[in-house]
Amino acid sequence: MGDYLNATEAVLTLPHKASVGASTLPLNLGEVATMVAQVEGEINNAIAHAGFAAPVTTSAPFSFALIQSKALDGVKCKALRVLFPNLGGPGGRATVASEYCKSYEDFVK
């Protein structure tokens, strides 16, 4: 279990066409767990850099919910880039991951 979510929780929020399990390709549950750890590390670093204690705990429910939501955006960004790298089309159009990536990247800046 991570600080804010785990791989199974993250996978359950992916679009219904995404299939991620113990040995699925191009992405498996272990790789999603690594993405969770990476995202949580980046978030905790941003929180600490801003002068706050990290990780945020459930004793601060509103802050925890916000951080959990942004962690989920970060994991979705990374996972969807692997699962559907070109969905959305060529020519500079946004990919399916774009909205999640922007939300996450804006948060950790």
C-alpha positions as a LaTeX table, in Angstrom:
\begin{tabular}{lrrr}
\hline
Residue & $x$ (\AA) & $y$ (\AA) & $z$ (\AA) \\
\hline
Met1 & 0.00 & 0.00 & 0.00 \\
Gly2 & 1.33 & 3.38 & $-0.96$ \\
Asp3 & 0.96 & 6.63 & 0.90 \\
Tyr4 & $-2.14$ & 7.64 & $-1.06$ \\
Leu5 & $-3.31$ & 4.68 & $-3.17$ \\
Asn6 & $-2.29$ & 1.27 & $-4.43$ \\
Ala7 & $-1.95$ & $-0.24$ & $-7.89$ \\
Thr8 & $-5.29$ & $-2.06$ & $-7.78$ \\
Glu9 & $-7.16$ & 1.12 & $-6.85$ \\
Ala10 & $-5.47$ & 2.95 & $-9.72$ \\
Val11 & $-6.25$ & 0.24 & $-12.26$ \\
Leu12 & $-9.93$ & 0.21 & $-11.28$ \\
Thr13 & $-10.24$ & 3.85 & $-12.36$ \\
Leu14 & $-8.79$ & 3.37 & $-15.85$ \\
Pro15 & $-11.12$ & 3.41 & $-18.87$ \\
His16 & $-13.08$ & 0.19 & $-19.31$ \\
Lys17 & $-11.06$ & $-0.85$ & $-22.37$ \\
Ala18 & $-7.87$ & $-0.95$ & $-20.31$ \\
Ser19 & $-7.01$ & $-4.43$ & $-19.12$ \\
Val20 & $-4.28$ & $-4.62$ & $-16.50$ \\
Gly21 & $-3.52$ & $-7.74$ & $-14.51$ \\
Ala22 & $-0.64$ & $-9.73$ & $-13.07$ \\
Ser23 & 0.84 & $-10.64$ & $-16.47$ \\
Thr24 & $-0.91$ & $-8.44$ & $-19.04$ \\
Leu25 & 0.86 & $-6.61$ & $-21.83$ \\
Pro26 & 1.79 & $-3.87$ & $-22.52$ \\
Leu27 & 1.32 & $-3.04$ & $-18.84$ \\
Asn28 & 0.97 & $-5.24$ & $-15.78$ \\
Leu29 & $-0.01$ & $-4.66$ & $-12.16$ \\
Gly30 & 3.61 & $-4.67$ & $-10.96$ \\
Glu31 & 4.45 & $-1.88$ & $-13.38$ \\
Val32 & 1.45 & 0.12 & $-12.17$ \\
Ala33 & 2.71 & $-0.36$ & $-8.60$ \\
Thr34 & 6.05 & 1.13 & $-9.72$ \\
Met35 & 4.18 & 4.07 & $-11.27$ \\
Val36 & 2.32 & 4.58 & $-7.98$ \\
Ala37 & 5.62 & 4.67 & $-6.09$ \\
Gln38 & 7.15 & 7.12 & $-8.58$ \\
Val39 & 4.16 & 9.46 & $-8.48$ \\
Glu40 & 3.93 & 9.38 & $-4.69$ \\
Gly41 & 7.64 & 10.12 & $-4.45$ \\
Glu42 & 7.30 & 13.11 & $-6.75$ \\
Ile43 & 4.28 & 14.40 & $-4.82$ \\
Asn44 & 5.94 & 13.95 & $-1.44$ \\
Asn45 & 9.03 & 15.73 & $-2.74$ \\
Ala46 & 6.90 & 18.66 & $-3.94$ \\
Ile47 & 5.10 & 18.79 & $-0.58$ \\
Ala48 & 8.38 & 18.75 & 1.36 \\
His49 & 9.93 & 21.33 & $-0.97$ \\
Ala50 & 6.97 & 23.61 & $-0.19$ \\
Gly51 & 7.80 & 23.29 & 3.52 \\
Phe52 & 5.11 & 20.85 & 4.61 \\
Ala53 & 5.33 & 17.44 & 6.23 \\
Ala54 & 5.08 & 14.53 & 3.81 \\
Pro55 & 3.35 & 12.22 & 3.34 \\
Val56 & 0.00 & 13.82 & 4.07 \\
Thr57 & $-1.98$ & 11.59 & 6.41 \\
Thr58 & $-5.67$ & 10.82 & 6.73 \\
Ser59 & $-5.72$ & 13.00 & 9.86 \\
Ala60 & $-5.98$ & 15.89 & 7.37 \\
Pro61 & $-8.91$ & 14.49 & 5.35 \\
Phe62 & $-9.39$ & 17.32 & 2.86 \\
Ser63 & $-5.69$ & 17.59 & 2.08 \\
Phe64 & $-5.39$ & 13.81 & 1.89 \\
Ala65 & $-8.28$ & 13.59 & $-0.58$ \\
Leu66 & $-6.71$ & 16.27 & $-2.80$ \\
Ile67 & $-3.31$ & 14.58 & $-2.76$ \\
Gln68 & $-4.89$ & 11.19 & $-3.42$ \\
Ser69 & $-6.75$ & 12.63 & $-6.41$ \\
Lys70 & $-3.57$ & 14.16 & $-7.85$ \\
Ala71 & $-1.66$ & 10.91 & $-7.27$ \\
Leu72 & $-4.36$ & 9.10 & $-9.21$ \\
Asp73 & $-4.08$ & 11.65 & $-12.04$ \\
Gly74 & $-0.33$ & 11.02 & $-12.16$ \\
Val75 & $-0.71$ & 7.25 & $-12.30$ \\
Lys76 & $-3.44$ & 7.50 & $-14.95$ \\
Cys77 & $-1.18$ & 9.80 & $-16.98$ \\
Lys78 & 1.68 & 7.31 & $-16.94$ \\
Ala79 & $-0.48$ & 4.20 & $-17.45$ \\
Leu80 & $-2.58$ & 5.62 & $-20.27$ \\
Arg81 & 0.55 & 6.78 & $-22.10$ \\
Val82 & 1.66 & 3.15 & $-22.14$ \\
Leu83 & $-1.74$ & 1.59 & $-22.89$ \\
Phe84 & $-2.95$ & 4.08 & $-25.51$ \\
Pro85 & 0.06 & 6.09 & $-26.72$ \\
Asn86 & $-1.59$ & 7.36 & $-29.91$ \\
Leu87 & $-5.26$ & 7.45 & $-29.01$ \\
Gly88 & $-6.52$ & 10.90 & $-29.85$ \\
Gly89 & $-4.88$ & 11.03 & $-33.24$ \\
Pro90 & $-1.93$ & 12.61 & $-34.98$ \\
Gly91 & $-1.38$ & 16.24 & $-35.81$ \\
Gly92 & $-0.95$ & 17.60 & $-32.31$ \\
Arg93 & $-4.34$ & 16.49 & $-31.00$ \\
Ala94 & $-4.46$ & 15.59 & $-27.34$ \\
Thr95 & $-4.04$ & 12.00 & $-26.26$ \\
Val96 & $-6.41$ & 10.32 & $-23.82$ \\
Ala97 & $-3.79$ & 10.85 & $-21.10$ \\
Ser98 & $-3.42$ & 14.60 & $-21.66$ \\
Glu99 & $-6.01$ & 15.81 & $-19.16$ \\
Tyr100 & $-4.58$ & 13.64 & $-16.38$ \\
Cys101 & $-1.01$ & 14.60 & $-17.25$ \\
Lys102 & $-1.74$ & 18.32 & $-17.18$ \\
Ser103 & $-3.56$ & 18.11 & $-13.85$ \\
Tyr104 & $-0.73$ & 16.12 & $-12.27$ \\
Glu105 & 2.12 & 18.13 & $-13.76$ \\
Asp106 & 0.54 & 21.45 & $-12.73$ \\
Phe107 & 0.19 & 20.14 & $-9.19$ \\
Val108 & 3.78 & 18.97 & $-8.68$ \\
Lys109 & 5.33 & 22.17 & $-10.13$ \\
\hline
\end{tabular}
